[in-house]
Amino acid sequence: MTFQNLPLHALIVHMPIALTVLVPLLMLGALVAGSRWMKPHQAWFLPVGGLALLLMSGLVAEKTGEEEEDRVEKIVPEGAIHTHEEAAELFVLVTGGVLVVAAGGLLPNRIGSAMRVAGAIGTLGVLGAGWNVGHSGGKLVYEHNAGAAYTAAAAPTAGAGDRE
């Protein structure tokens, strides 16, 4: 699927990439805010919401990638696509698991406190998994020229437009 002649997947993936970097910072900020200016469990709503948004955007990116796989596999080696796909699946699983743990941080007790710390640490795993997805996706584009699946189809054929 394309949007204004660009693959939808290429447009969507920037949201989870950005959130993968931002969510650990939100968690750190919430831990600081919860220890100084607010109740800890109340400060935790924003980073948990960010993590939920990260999971949703990751699922959308995964779905759009699956939809575009047939077109790209005509150009890119299957092994490279499979590596990226596996990395994306792991990213979604890790993000979902960390979201469950981090959501426990909304509890206003000792369990909530432990879950906030565990969730914040867990986002480092999300960051690592996100790095792997982004790296393997970058290899598809920059090493295997995956974008050619869209530019070659859009390029004019030889002699087209030469008539005046």
OpenMM code with the backbone's topology and positions (N, CA, C; nanometers):
from openmm import Vec3, app, unit

residues = "MET THR PHE GLN ASN LEU PRO LEU HIS ALA LEU ILE VAL HIS MET PRO ILE ALA LEU THR VAL LEU VAL PRO LEU LEU MET LEU GLY ALA LEU VAL ALA GLY SER ARG TRP MET LYS PRO HIS GLN ALA TRP PHE LEU PRO VAL GLY GLY LEU ALA LEU LEU LEU MET SER GLY LEU VAL ALA GLU LYS THR GLY GLU GLU GLU GLU ASP ARG VAL GLU LYS ILE VAL PRO GLU GLY ALA ILE HIS THR HIS GLU GLU ALA ALA GLU LEU PHE VAL LEU VAL THR GLY GLY VAL LEU VAL VAL ALA ALA GLY GLY LEU LEU PRO ASN ARG ILE GLY SER ALA MET ARG VAL ALA GLY ALA ILE GLY THR LEU GLY VAL LEU GLY ALA GLY TRP ASN VAL GLY HIS SER GLY GLY LYS LEU VAL TYR GLU HIS ASN ALA GLY ALA ALA TYR THR ALA ALA ALA ALA PRO THR ALA GLY ALA GLY ASP ARG GLU".split()
positions = [
    Vec3(0.0847, -0.1172, 0.0000),
    Vec3(0.0000, 0.0000, 0.0000),
    Vec3(0.0896, 0.1240, 0.0000),
    Vec3(0.0519, 0.2215, -0.0793),
    Vec3(0.1313, 0.3439, -0.0871),
    Vec3(0.0458, 0.4647, -0.0523),
    Vec3(0.1132, 0.5707, -0.0176),
    Vec3(0.0502, 0.6992, 0.0098),
    Vec3(0.1331, 0.8029, -0.0636),
    Vec3(0.0720, 0.8706, -0.1598),
    Vec3(0.1413, 0.9685, -0.2436),
    Vec3(0.2688, 0.9088, -0.3024),
    Vec3(0.2545, 0.7886, -0.3534),
    Vec3(0.3600, 0.7145, -0.4219),
    Vec3(0.4757, 0.6728, -0.3306),
    Vec3(0.4552, 0.6760, -0.1994),
    Vec3(0.5547, 0.6286, -0.1035),
    Vec3(0.4974, 0.5066, -0.0313),
    Vec3(0.5820, 0.4079, -0.0011),
    Vec3(0.5305, 0.2918, 0.0723),
    Vec3(0.4835, 0.3341, 0.2116),
    Vec3(0.3643, 0.2908, 0.2480),
    Vec3(0.3065, 0.3280, 0.3772),
    Vec3(0.3967, 0.2825, 0.4924),
    Vec3(0.4582, 0.1674, 0.4785),
    Vec3(0.5464, 0.1172, 0.5842),
    Vec3(0.6591, 0.2164, 0.6137),
    Vec3(0.7174, 0.2719, 0.5092),
    Vec3(0.8274, 0.3677, 0.5277),
    Vec3(0.7819, 0.4939, 0.5999),
    Vec3(0.6554, 0.5295, 0.5849),
    Vec3(0.6026, 0.6466, 0.6547),
    Vec3(0.5692, 0.6146, 0.8001),
    Vec3(0.5188, 0.4950, 0.8250),
    Vec3(0.4721, 0.4553, 0.9579),
    Vec3(0.5875, 0.4272, 1.0543),
    Vec3(0.6958, 0.3659, 1.0063),
    Vec3(0.8006, 0.3169, 1.0965),
    Vec3(0.8684, 0.4260, 1.1772),
    Vec3(0.8567, 0.5486, 1.1352),
    Vec3(0.9236, 0.6556, 1.2097),
    Vec3(0.8609, 0.6798, 1.3463),
    Vec3(0.7338, 0.6492, 1.3613),
    Vec3(0.6679, 0.6666, 1.4917),
    Vec3(0.7252, 0.5705, 1.5954),
    Vec3(0.7303, 0.4387, 1.5694),
    Vec3(0.7890, 0.3523, 1.6720),
    Vec3(0.9386, 0.3771, 1.6928),
    Vec3(1.0091, 0.4173, 1.5888),
    Vec3(1.1517, 0.4476, 1.6063),
    Vec3(1.1684, 0.5639, 1.7051),
    Vec3(1.0921, 0.6695, 1.6836),
    Vec3(1.1017, 0.7858, 1.7727),
    Vec3(1.0580, 0.7505, 1.9147),
    Vec3(0.9473, 0.6789, 1.9280),
    Vec3(0.8981, 0.6438, 2.0610),
    Vec3(0.9918, 0.5477, 2.1334),
    Vec3(1.0614, 0.4635, 2.0594),
    Vec3(1.1568, 0.3706, 2.1206),
    Vec3(1.2652, 0.4472, 2.1954),
    Vec3(1.3028, 0.5613, 2.1428),
    Vec3(1.4042, 0.6452, 2.2073),
    Vec3(1.3415, 0.7320, 2.3168),
    Vec3(1.2205, 0.7811, 2.2926),
    Vec3(1.1572, 0.8730, 2.3876),
    Vec3(1.1027, 0.8053, 2.5129),
    Vec3(1.0490, 0.6847, 2.5007),
    Vec3(0.9852, 0.6206, 2.6165),
    Vec3(1.0819, 0.6001, 2.7334),
    Vec3(1.2046, 0.5537, 2.7129),
    Vec3(1.2942, 0.5443, 2.8291),
    Vec3(1.3178, 0.6806, 2.8958),
    Vec3(1.3227, 0.7857, 2.8158),
    Vec3(1.3396, 0.9198, 2.8736),
    Vec3(1.2146, 0.9614, 2.9512),
    Vec3(1.0968, 0.9274, 2.9003),
    Vec3(0.9728, 0.9550, 2.9736),
    Vec3(0.9700, 0.8794, 3.1061),
    Vec3(1.0157, 0.7549, 3.1022),
    Vec3(1.0191, 0.6748, 3.2250),
    Vec3(1.1129, 0.7379, 3.3274),
    Vec3(1.2298, 0.7765, 3.2833),
    Vec3(1.3258, 0.8403, 3.3730),
    Vec3(1.2680, 0.9703, 3.4299),
    Vec3(1.2068, 1.0493, 3.3438),
    Vec3(1.1440, 1.1731, 3.3893),
    Vec3(1.0339, 1.1476, 3.4899),
    Vec3(0.9552, 1.0433, 3.4676),
    Vec3(0.8468, 1.0102, 3.5614),
    Vec3(0.9025, 0.9609, 3.6948),
    Vec3(1.0111, 0.8870, 3.6916),
    Vec3(1.0718, 0.8426, 3.8175),
    Vec3(1.1206, 0.9626, 3.8983),
    Vec3(1.1812, 1.0586, 3.8301),
    Vec3(1.2284, 1.1797, 3.8985),
    Vec3(1.1098, 1.2613, 3.9479),
    Vec3(1.0122, 1.2855, 3.8608),
    Vec3(0.8945, 1.3650, 3.8997),
    Vec3(0.8188, 1.2991, 4.0139),
    Vec3(0.8106, 1.1657, 4.0098),
    Vec3(0.7400, 1.0923, 4.1147),
    Vec3(0.8113, 1.0932, 4.2481),
    Vec3(0.9400, 1.1210, 4.2463),
    Vec3(1.0132, 1.1258, 4.3726),
    Vec3(1.0233, 1.2677, 4.4278),
    Vec3(0.9907, 1.3683, 4.3440),
    Vec3(1.0086, 1.5066, 4.3877),
    Vec3(0.8803, 1.5890, 4.3916),
    Vec3(0.7974, 1.5801, 4.2879),
    Vec3(0.6872, 1.6756, 4.2740),
    Vec3(0.5471, 1.6151, 4.2732),
    Vec3(0.5356, 1.4876, 4.2485),
    Vec3(0.4034, 1.4256, 4.2374),
    Vec3(0.4052, 1.2908, 4.3087),
    Vec3(0.2877, 1.2320, 4.3167),
    Vec3(0.2814, 1.0947, 4.3656),
    Vec3(0.3382, 1.0059, 4.2551),
    Vec3(0.4232, 0.9103, 4.2928),
    Vec3(0.4914, 0.8288, 4.1916),
    Vec3(0.3983, 0.7610, 4.0912),
    Vec3(0.2876, 0.7037, 4.1403),
    Vec3(0.1986, 0.6328, 4.0481),
    Vec3(0.1265, 0.7294, 3.9536),
    Vec3(0.1080, 0.8534, 3.9949),
    Vec3(0.0446, 0.9513, 3.9062),
    Vec3(0.1412, 0.9984, 3.7978),
    Vec3(0.2666, 1.0092, 3.8302),
    Vec3(0.3670, 1.0496, 3.7318),
    Vec3(0.3853, 0.9416, 3.6255),
    Vec3(0.3404, 0.8233, 3.6550),
    Vec3(0.3652, 0.7085, 3.5689),
    Vec3(0.2671, 0.6980, 3.4515),
    Vec3(0.1585, 0.7733, 3.4529),
    Vec3(0.0585, 0.7634, 3.3453),
    Vec3(0.1164, 0.7996, 3.2086),
    Vec3(0.1942, 0.9051, 3.2000),
    Vec3(0.2489, 0.9480, 3.0715),
    Vec3(0.3419, 0.8433, 3.0104),
    Vec3(0.4396, 0.7905, 3.0832),
    Vec3(0.5255, 0.6909, 3.0196),
    Vec3(0.4530, 0.5610, 2.9839),
    Vec3(0.3550, 0.5210, 3.0648),
    Vec3(0.2785, 0.4006, 3.0296),
    Vec3(0.1965, 0.4268, 2.9033),
    Vec3(0.1392, 0.5465, 2.8926),
    Vec3(0.0678, 0.5833, 2.7696),
    Vec3(0.1605, 0.5858, 2.6493),
    Vec3(0.2814, 0.6366, 2.6686),
    Vec3(0.3807, 0.6368, 2.5605),
    Vec3(0.4183, 0.4962, 2.5187),
    Vec3(0.4306, 0.4076, 2.6158),
    Vec3(0.4632, 0.2681, 2.5863),
    Vec3(0.3477, 0.1995, 2.5129),
    Vec3(0.2246, 0.2312, 2.5513),
    Vec3(0.1085, 0.1756, 2.4806),
    Vec3(0.1039, 0.2264, 2.3366),
    Vec3(0.1315, 0.3545, 2.3181),
    Vec3(0.1372, 0.4110, 2.1831),
    Vec3(0.2498, 0.3464, 2.1025),
    Vec3(0.3618, 0.3204, 2.1664),
    Vec3(0.4728, 0.2519, 2.1008),
    Vec3(0.4300, 0.1129, 2.0541),
    Vec3(0.3624, 0.0392, 2.1391),
    Vec3(0.3156, -0.0943, 2.1012),
    Vec3(0.2188, -0.0865, 1.9833),
    Vec3(0.1231, 0.0055, 1.9894),
    Vec3(0.0266, 0.0185, 1.8796),
    Vec3(0.0952, 0.0570, 1.7490),
    Vec3(0.1862, 0.1522, 1.7547),
    Vec3(0.2547, 0.1944, 1.6320),
    Vec3(0.3460, 0.0834, 1.5804),
    Vec3(0.4039, 0.0048, 1.6703),
    Vec3(0.4846, -0.1099, 1.6294),
    Vec3(0.4014, -0.2155, 1.5588),
    Vec3(0.2799, -0.2394, 1.6089),
    Vec3(0.1897, -0.3348, 1.5447),
    Vec3(0.1477, -0.2865, 1.4061),
    Vec3(0.1206, -0.1564, 1.3930),
    Vec3(0.0847, -0.1008, 1.2624),
    Vec3(0.2031, -0.1102, 1.1672),
    Vec3(0.3222, -0.0806, 1.2148),
    Vec3(0.4421, -0.0910, 1.1303),
    Vec3(0.4633, -0.2355, 1.0863),
    Vec3(0.4421, -0.3287, 1.1792),
    Vec3(0.4571, -0.4704, 1.1460),
    Vec3(0.3557, -0.5116, 1.0384),
    Vec3(0.2327, -0.4677, 1.0531),
    Vec3(0.1267, -0.5013, 0.9563),
    Vec3(0.1562, -0.4412, 0.8193),
    Vec3(0.1962, -0.3156, 0.8135),
    Vec3(0.2250, -0.2531, 0.6841),
    Vec3(0.3470, -0.3172, 0.6195),
    Vec3(0.4425, -0.3615, 0.7001),
    Vec3(0.5585, -0.4318, 0.6460),
    Vec3(0.5185, -0.5638, 0.5829),
    Vec3(0.4294, -0.6359, 0.6486),
    Vec3(0.3803, -0.7624, 0.5931),
    Vec3(0.3088, -0.7396, 0.4602),
    Vec3(0.2322, -0.6314, 0.4517),
    Vec3(0.1576, -0.6016, 0.3301),
    Vec3(0.2501, -0.5671, 0.2133),
    Vec3(0.3669, -0.5142, 0.2419),
    Vec3(0.4579, -0.4717, 0.1361),
    Vec3(0.5657, -0.5750, 0.1052),
    Vec3(0.5655, -0.6842, 0.1801),
    Vec3(0.6699, -0.7861, 0.1643),
    Vec3(0.6731, -0.8448, 0.0230),
    Vec3(0.5590, -0.8770, -0.0350),
    Vec3(0.5563, -0.9381, -0.1679),
    Vec3(0.6228, -0.8505, -0.2728),
    Vec3(0.6000, -0.7221, -0.2630),
    Vec3(0.6574, -0.6304, -0.3611),
    Vec3(0.8092, -0.6176, -0.3446),
    Vec3(0.8541, -0.6109, -0.2210),
    Vec3(0.9959, -0.5894, -0.1935),
    Vec3(1.0777, -0.7169, -0.2151),
    Vec3(1.0171, -0.8332, -0.1926),
    Vec3(1.0948, -0.9570, -0.2035),
    Vec3(1.1380, -0.9880, -0.3470),
    Vec3(1.0865, -0.9151, -0.4437),
    Vec3(1.1319, -0.9303, -0.5821),
    Vec3(1.2709, -0.8692, -0.6006),
    Vec3(1.3114, -0.7826, -0.5068),
    Vec3(1.4392, -0.7122, -0.5164),
    Vec3(1.5353, -0.7529, -0.4053),
    Vec3(1.4837, -0.7713, -0.2857),
    Vec3(1.5651, -0.7943, -0.1658),
    Vec3(1.5739, -0.9448, -0.1376),
    Vec3(1.6907, -0.9950, -0.0977),
    Vec3(1.7028, -1.1366, -0.0623),
    Vec3(1.6065, -1.1739, 0.0511),
    Vec3(1.5481, -1.2919, 0.0388),
    Vec3(1.4498, -1.3375, 0.1367),
    Vec3(1.5066, -1.3425, 0.2782),
    Vec3(1.6338, -1.3805, 0.2909),
    Vec3(1.6962, -1.3879, 0.4230),
    Vec3(1.7007, -1.2534, 0.4930),
    Vec3(1.7256, -1.1472, 0.4180),
    Vec3(1.7306, -1.0127, 0.4769),
    Vec3(1.5914, -0.9694, 0.5228),
    Vec3(1.4909, -1.0019, 0.4444),
    Vec3(1.3526, -0.9693, 0.4840),
    Vec3(1.3150, -1.0486, 0.6082),
    Vec3(1.3512, -1.1757, 0.6106),
    Vec3(1.3185, -1.2614, 0.7246),
    Vec3(1.3851, -1.2099, 0.8524),
    Vec3(1.5097, -1.1669, 0.8428),
    Vec3(1.5804, -1.1115, 0.9587),
    Vec3(1.5062, -0.9899, 1.0135),
    Vec3(1.4632, -0.9021, 0.9241),
    Vec3(1.3897, -0.7814, 0.9654),
    Vec3(1.2549, -0.8194, 1.0268),
    Vec3(1.1871, -0.9124, 0.9650),
    Vec3(1.0562, -0.9561, 1.0146),
    Vec3(1.0674, -1.0173, 1.1545),
    Vec3(1.1682, -1.1019, 1.1745),
    Vec3(1.1902, -1.1632, 1.3065),
    Vec3(1.2229, -1.0572, 1.4113),
    Vec3(1.3040, -0.9603, 1.3739),
    Vec3(1.3384, -0.8518, 1.4665),
    Vec3(1.2139, -0.7720, 1.5040),
    Vec3(1.1260, -0.7489, 1.4061),
    Vec3(1.0024, -0.6745, 1.4328),
    Vec3(0.9101, -0.7523, 1.5262),
    Vec3(0.8999, -0.8817, 1.5051),
    Vec3(0.8149, -0.9646, 1.5917),
    Vec3(0.8678, -0.9644, 1.7350),
    Vec3(0.9990, -0.9753, 1.7501),
    Vec3(1.0589, -0.9717, 1.8837),
    Vec3(1.0360, -0.8355, 1.9489),
    Vec3(1.0506, -0.7298, 1.8719),
    Vec3(1.0280, -0.5947, 1.9240),
    Vec3(0.8860, -0.5810, 1.9796),
    Vec3(0.7880, -0.6274, 1.9054),
    Vec3(0.6484, -0.6176, 1.9504),
    Vec3(0.6278, -0.7004, 2.0768),
    Vec3(0.6856, -0.8194, 2.0828),
    Vec3(0.6727, -0.9032, 2.2026),
    Vec3(0.7379, -0.8386, 2.3246),
    Vec3(0.8587, -0.7887, 2.3082),
    Vec3(0.9291, -0.7243, 2.4198),
    Vec3(0.8518, -0.6006, 2.4659),
    Vec3(0.8055, -0.5209, 2.3705),
    Vec3(0.7307, -0.3997, 2.4051),
    Vec3(0.6029, -0.4345, 2.4800),
    Vec3(0.5311, -0.5360, 2.4331),
    Vec3(0.4085, -0.5788, 2.5018),
    Vec3(0.4366, -0.6275, 2.6435),
    Vec3(0.5436, -0.7036, 2.6587),
    Vec3(0.5797, -0.7526, 2.7921),
    Vec3(0.6174, -0.6404, 2.8866),
    Vec3(0.6945, -0.5468, 2.8371),
    Vec3(0.7350, -0.4330, 2.9203),
    Vec3(0.6137, -0.3465, 2.9538),
    Vec3(0.5202, -0.3337, 2.8609),
    Vec3(0.3978, -0.2573, 2.8887),
    Vec3(0.3197, -0.3202, 3.0034),
    Vec3(0.3087, -0.4511, 3.0041),
    Vec3(0.2368, -0.5199, 3.1131),
    Vec3(0.3054, -0.4917, 3.2466),
    Vec3(0.4366, -0.5048, 3.2488),
    Vec3(0.5116, -0.4787, 3.3726),
    Vec3(0.4965, -0.3327, 3.4140),
    Vec3(0.5170, -0.2420, 3.3183),
    Vec3(0.5114, -0.0984, 3.3486),
    Vec3(0.3720, -0.0562, 3.3948),
    Vec3(0.2687, -0.1181, 3.3409),
    Vec3(0.1319, -0.0840, 3.3826),
    Vec3(0.1113, -0.1144, 3.5308),
    Vec3(0.1830, -0.2134, 3.5806),
    Vec3(0.1779, -0.2414, 3.7242),
    Vec3(0.2297, -0.1255, 3.8068),
    Vec3(0.3091, -0.0400, 3.7456),
    Vec3(0.3612, 0.0783, 3.8144),
    Vec3(0.2552, 0.1823, 3.8445),
    Vec3(0.1363, 0.1647, 3.7923),
    Vec3(0.0262, 0.2564, 3.8236),
    Vec3(-0.0327, 0.2285, 3.9613),
    Vec3(0.0049, 0.1166, 4.0217),
    Vec3(-0.0416, 0.0862, 4.1570),
    Vec3(0.0309, 0.1763, 4.2569),
    Vec3(-0.0418, 0.2259, 4.3571),
    Vec3(0.0183, 0.3198, 4.4526),
    Vec3(0.0842, 0.2525, 4.5734),
    Vec3(0.1405, 0.1335, 4.5544),
    Vec3(0.1988, 0.0619, 4.6677),
    Vec3(0.3405, 0.0142, 4.6335),
    Vec3(0.3948, -0.0734, 4.7197),
    Vec3(0.5317, -0.1221, 4.6967),
    Vec3(0.5426, -0.2036, 4.5684),
    Vec3(0.4401, -0.2786, 4.5370),
    Vec3(0.4416, -0.3537, 4.4107),
    Vec3(0.4508, -0.2555, 4.2939),
    Vec3(0.3721, -0.1487, 4.3009),
    Vec3(0.3771, -0.0461, 4.1968),
    Vec3(0.5148, 0.0160, 4.1860),
    Vec3(0.5771, 0.0393, 4.3000),
    Vec3(0.7114, 0.0975, 4.3007),
    Vec3(0.8117, 0.0048, 4.2312),
    Vec3(0.8046, -0.1227, 4.2626),
    Vec3(0.8938, -0.2208, 4.1996),
    Vec3(0.8667, -0.2306, 4.0497),
    Vec3(0.7396, -0.2243, 4.0122),
    Vec3(0.7036, -0.2331, 3.8704),
    Vec3(0.7500, -0.1093, 3.7932),
    Vec3(0.7513, 0.0050, 3.8578),
    Vec3(0.8019, 0.1259, 3.7911),
    Vec3(0.9503, 0.1108, 3.7593),
    Vec3(1.0253, 0.0620, 3.8555),
    Vec3(1.1687, 0.0420, 3.8329),
    Vec3(1.1908, -0.0656, 3.7259),
    Vec3(1.1182, -0.1765, 3.7368),
    Vec3(1.1323, -0.2847, 3.6384),
    Vec3(1.0911, -0.2380, 3.4989),
    Vec3(0.9837, -0.1596, 3.4921),
    Vec3(0.9389, -0.1076, 3.3627),
    Vec3(1.0413, -0.0148, 3.3009),
    Vec3(1.0997, 0.0701, 3.3824),
    Vec3(1.2018, 0.1628, 3.3314),
    Vec3(1.3233, 0.0855, 3.2803),
    Vec3(1.3651, -0.0147, 3.3541),
    Vec3(1.4776, -0.0979, 3.3090),
    Vec3(1.4383, -0.1751, 3.1833),
    Vec3(1.3150, -0.2229, 3.1786),
    Vec3(1.2660, -0.2969, 3.0632),
    Vec3(1.2692, -0.2170, 2.9341),
    Vec3(1.2542, -0.0860, 2.9463),
    Vec3(1.2571, -0.0052, 2.8241),
    Vec3(1.3952, -0.0055, 2.7586),
    Vec3(1.4979, -0.0422, 2.8338),
    Vec3(1.6297, -0.0588, 2.7722),
    Vec3(1.6293, -0.1799, 2.6788),
    Vec3(1.5551, -0.2841, 2.7169),
    Vec3(1.5359, -0.3990, 2.6284),
    Vec3(1.4554, -0.3609, 2.5048),
    Vec3(1.3553, -0.2772, 2.5245),
    Vec3(1.2759, -0.2272, 2.4117),
    Vec3(1.3666, -0.1469, 2.3183),
    Vec3(1.4516, -0.0646, 2.3769),
    Vec3(1.5447, 0.0157, 2.2968),
    Vec3(1.6379, -0.0742, 2.2149),
    Vec3(1.6889, -0.1783, 2.2769),
    Vec3(1.7755, -0.2721, 2.2054),
    Vec3(1.7017, -0.3446, 2.0940),
    Vec3(1.5806, -0.3908, 2.1225),
    Vec3(1.5012, -0.4593, 2.0203),
    Vec3(1.4653, -0.3634, 1.9076),
    Vec3(1.4326, -0.2395, 1.9421),
    Vec3(1.4018, -0.1389, 1.8411),
    Vec3(1.5226, -0.1071, 1.7548),
    Vec3(1.6388, -0.1034, 1.8161),
    Vec3(1.7624, -0.0794, 1.7415),
    Vec3(1.7798, -0.1889, 1.6356),
    Vec3(1.7571, -0.3148, 1.6753),
    Vec3(1.7725, -0.4260, 1.5813),
    Vec3(1.6751, -0.4165, 1.4644),
    Vec3(1.5521, -0.3782, 1.4924),
    Vec3(1.4539, -0.3630, 1.3848),
    Vec3(1.4966, -0.2505, 1.2910),
    Vec3(1.5323, -0.1380, 1.3472),
    Vec3(1.5737, -0.0245, 1.2647),
    Vec3(1.6983, -0.0549, 1.1835),
    Vec3(1.7931, -0.1240, 1.2449),
    Vec3(1.9170, -0.1580, 1.1754),
    Vec3(1.8894, -0.2528, 1.0582),
    Vec3(1.8097, -0.3567, 1.0828),
    Vec3(1.7808, -0.4516, 0.9748),
    Vec3(1.6946, -0.3865, 0.8672),
    Vec3(1.6064, -0.2951, 0.9049),
    Vec3(1.5279, -0.2211, 0.8057),
    Vec3(1.6152, -0.1281, 0.7238),
    Vec3(1.7102, -0.0643, 0.7885),
    Vec3(1.8043, 0.0217, 0.7174),
    Vec3(1.8873, -0.0573, 0.6171),
    Vec3(1.9254, -0.1788, 0.6553),
    Vec3(2.0001, -0.2643, 0.5628),
    Vec3(1.9153, -0.2984, 0.4401),
    Vec3(1.7850, -0.3212, 0.4619),
    Vec3(1.6973, -0.3499, 0.3470),
    Vec3(1.6995, -0.2342, 0.2483),
    Vec3(1.6949, -0.1135, 0.3017),
    Vec3(1.6879, 0.0051, 0.2161),
    Vec3(1.8241, 0.0398, 0.1570),
    Vec3(1.9272, 0.0459, 0.2415),
    Vec3(2.0550, 0.1002, 0.1971),
    Vec3(2.1528, -0.0029, 0.1411),
    Vec3(2.1423, -0.1265, 0.1837),
    Vec3(2.2305, -0.2300, 0.1285),
    Vec3(2.1633, -0.3090, 0.0164),
    Vec3(2.0333, -0.3336, 0.0329),
    Vec3(1.9621, -0.4191, -0.0634),
    Vec3(1.8701, -0.3405, -0.1557),
    Vec3(1.8674, -0.2077, -0.1422),
    Vec3(1.7928, -0.1197, -0.2313),
    Vec3(1.6433, -0.1507, -0.2370),
    Vec3(1.5823, -0.1742, -0.1210),
    Vec3(1.4403, -0.2072, -0.1158),
    Vec3(1.3526, -0.0980, -0.1760),
    Vec3(1.3960, 0.0258, -0.1695),
    Vec3(1.3179, 0.1353, -0.2263),
    Vec3(1.2981, 0.1231, -0.3758),
    Vec3(1.3843, 0.0481, -0.4435),
    Vec3(1.3709, 0.0297, -0.5878),
    Vec3(1.2413, -0.0415, -0.6242),
    Vec3(1.1827, -0.1127, -0.5296),
    Vec3(1.0546, -0.1788, -0.5554),
    Vec3(0.9458, -0.0762, -0.5846),
    Vec3(0.9670, 0.0463, -0.5406),
    Vec3(0.8695, 0.1524, -0.5615),
    Vec3(0.9142, 0.2498, -0.6690),
    Vec3(1.0420, 0.2766, -0.6769),
    Vec3(1.0892, 0.3726, -0.7767),
    Vec3(1.0918, 0.3127, -0.9155),
    Vec3(1.1261, 0.1841, -0.9270),
    Vec3(1.1320, 0.1206, -1.0586),
    Vec3(0.9931, 0.1170, -1.1215),
    Vec3(0.8906, 0.0905, -1.0423),
    Vec3(0.7546, 0.0848, -1.0952),
    Vec3(0.7060, 0.2233, -1.1352),
    Vec3(0.7565, 0.3250, -1.0669),
    Vec3(0.7099, 0.4607, -1.0942),
    Vec3(0.7905, 0.5287, -1.2039),
    Vec3(0.9083, 0.4729, -1.2372),
    Vec3(0.9951, 0.5348, -1.3373),
    Vec3(0.9322, 0.5244, -1.4761),
    Vec3(0.9442, 0.6290, -1.5571),
    Vec3(0.8896, 0.6222, -1.6920),
    Vec3(0.9684, 0.5224, -1.7770),
    Vec3(0.9013, 0.4596, -1.8692),
    Vec3(0.9683, 0.3643, -1.9557),
    Vec3(1.0497, 0.4393, -2.0603),
    Vec3(1.1471, 0.3719, -2.1181),
    Vec3(1.2351, 0.4362, -2.2162),
    Vec3(1.1533, 0.4890, -2.3320),
    Vec3(1.1772, 0.6105, -2.3679),
    Vec3(1.1081, 0.6719, -2.4809),
    Vec3(0.9767, 0.7400, -2.4429),
    Vec3(0.9241, 0.7094, -2.3239),
    Vec3(0.7988, 0.7716, -2.2842),
    Vec3(0.8220, 0.9183, -2.2582),
    Vec3(0.7381, 1.0012, -2.3096),
    Vec3(0.7473, 1.1442, -2.2856),
    Vec3(0.8431, 1.2146, -2.3807),
    Vec3(0.9021, 1.1374, -2.4738),
    Vec3(0.9959, 1.1982, -2.5696),
    Vec3(0.9235, 1.2707, -2.6826),
    Vec3(0.7953, 1.2428, -2.6968),
    Vec3(0.7206, 1.3068, -2.8058),
    Vec3(0.6826, 1.4486, -2.7690),
    Vec3(0.6920, 1.5359, -2.8649),
    Vec3(0.6526, 1.6756, -2.8390),
    Vec3(0.5395, 1.7140, -2.9283),
] * unit.nanometer
topology = app.Topology()
chain = topology.addChain("A")
for resn in residues:
    res = topology.addResidue(resn, chain)
    for name in ("N", "CA", "C"):
        topology.addAtom(name, app.Element.getBySymbol(name[0]), res)
